[in-house]
Amino acid sequence: FQAEDGIRDQPRSRGLGDVYKRQSLMKSWGGPGSGPGEFNLPHGCWIDKDGRLLIADRENDRIQAFTQDGEYITSLLSKLIGPAVMFVDDENTVYCAEHNGGLISIMNLEGEMLAQWGSMTHRSCHGIWVDSNKDLYVVEPYEGSNGRTVVKFVRQT
């Protein structure tokens, strides 16, 4: 996208700011399907420290890697169940919330599984983040309601 305008506050915005941008499509790629470079509900993305664009291809149960120009590179080798969102830390460790499987997976960029846990309590997670201590934060459904909550998992050393 090409943003030409910035942020403008208005009295009715309650201090949050209204964003106005003129955007033009610069490039798109992929289409429906299950082959390399195709998608079935792309759900989350991340650019790793090497500049690769990672896409959580949720209903194809995989994470695909691309150049930022859209050239397919590879798919991570781990078998995932509906990966929705991910976070890649400064050591290229991937933390992934598996929307359909209710799992939290930690793997390297080659897809080697380092840790995995979960239950259907974690199903439908919509956010994942890691802090500088490598503690993990997950936005997951709040048990017994339609809402969501943030859960912190403290790294054990």
Buried (B, 14 or more C-beta within 10 A) or exposed (E): EEEEEEEEEEEEEEEEEEEEEEEEEEEEEBEEEEEEBBBBEBBBBBEBEEEBBBBBBBBBBBBBBBEEEEEBEBBBEBEBBBBBBBBBBEEEBBBBBBBBBBBBBBBBBEBEBEEBEBEEEBBBBBBBBBEEEBEBBBBBBEEEEEEBEEBEBEEEE
